Amino acid sequence: MNKPTLPTADPILKLENQLCFPLYAVSRQFTKAYQPHLQQLGLTYPQYLVLLLLWEHGELTVKELGERLLLDSGTLTPLLKRMEQRQWLSRRRDPQDERSVIIALQPAGQALQAGARCIPEQLAEKLQLTPTEFDALRGQLNRILTLLS
């Protein structure tokens, strides 16, 4: 039996020549690296991202959270409801604009900050990047994110 002739791969379409795949794979591996640290706090990665913003700002609207996390309200709303059930945050209508919902950090959510304090350092250690390399990489990724948004 004759083997079928395989087409010659176009170099531009080879997986190894793509930028998207290493970014995708690194993103998945990064999230995976966070999991053991976040599990100790009872957090998922998206919940951690919400808390990072609330630890910084105290409260934000759902719209602001969605814009900063690049998540639509259909993804964000169930996530915020689960976090509210755990009493990490509260949701309330903005009295100035009933269409807007304000998300505010609650004491139980604030208490998680102490346990999360070591996570960035532990992940930075794992990456073995110098502070200069870390800042440069973050800058490049933020630039790509800006260009694609």
N, C-alpha and C positions, 0 to 999 in steps of 0.2 A: 504494500500500500504506500502510496505517495503521501508525504506530509504536505499539509496545505502551506502554501507560500505566505509568509507573514509580510505585511506591508512594511516598508522602510519607515521607521518612526521619524516624523518631522521634529527636528531638534527643539523647535520652539514649543512643542507640545509634550516634551518629555517631562515627567514628574520631577526629576532631579534639577531641571532648569527653571522651575516655578518658584516664585517668592511666596505664593499663597500657601503652599503645603507646609513649609517649615513654620510659618506664622501660625497656621492652624494647629500643627502638632505641638508647638511650644505652648500655645494657649491651653490645650488639653492637659499637657504635662504639668504646667504651672498650677492649674486648678487641682490636679491630682496631688501635687506636692503640698498644697494648702490643707487638703482634707483631714489628715490626722490632727493637725493643730486646731482646726475649726471644730472637729468632732468633740474634742475635749470641752469645748464651750457650748456644744449643742447647736452649732451654727452651720448653715450651708454657705457656699461661696457667695451667692447673690445676697443673702442676708447680711453677710460680712460687709459687702460693698455698700449696702444701705446704711449700715451702722457707721461705717467710716465717714460717710457724709453727715450723718446726724451727730456724731461725736464732734465734728468740725463746726457745724452750723446750729445745732440744737433743734431747729425745725426748718422744714422746707415744704413747699407744695408738692403734690404728686407730680405735677407737670415739671417742676424743677428737678426732682429726682429722676424722672424719665429722661429729661434732656441730658443730665450729667452722666447717667448710666447707659445711655443709648438703648433704653427699654421702652416699649409702648405700654400704655395703661392696661391693656389686656394681660400682659405678662406681670406687670408691677402690682396690680390690685390684689390678686390672690396671694402674692408674696407678702404684701403689707398686712393683709387680713390675718395670715398665720402669725406674723410677728406681733400683731396687736393681741391675738389670743394668748401669746406667751408673755404679754405685758411689757414688751420691750419698747413699744411705741404706742402712741395714740393717734387717732384720725378724727379730725373735726372739720366741719364746713367753715370756710373763711367768712366771717360776718360781713365783710366788705364786698365779697363776691361769692354768692351761694354755689356757683358752679365749681369753685376751687376748693380742694381738700388739703388741709394743712396736716403734715405728719410731724409729730413732736416726739422727741426722745423721752422715755420714762425712766424712773430710777433703776428698774431691772435691766434696761438696755444700757444705761450708763455704767452699771456695775460690771458689765461684760468687758468694758474697755481695759480694765486692769489685766485681765487674762489675755487679751489680744495684744497687749503692748509688745510682747516679745516676738510675735509672728513675723513682722517685716525683717527683723534682724536675723531670725533663723533661716528665712528664705534667702536673704542676701548672702549669708554664709554658704548656703548650698550652691549658689551661683558662682562663688569664688571670683567675683568681679571687684576691681578696685572701685573706690567711690567715683573716680573720674570716668571709668568705663560704665558704671551703673548710670550715671547722669547722662552720658552720651547716648547710651542705648535707649533710655527713657525718652530722651529728646527726639531721637529718630522715630521711635514708635509713635510718639505724640504727633509728630509731623505727618506721618503716614495716615494716622487717624483723622487728622484735620483735613488732609487732602481728599480722603475718601468720604467724609461726612458731608 
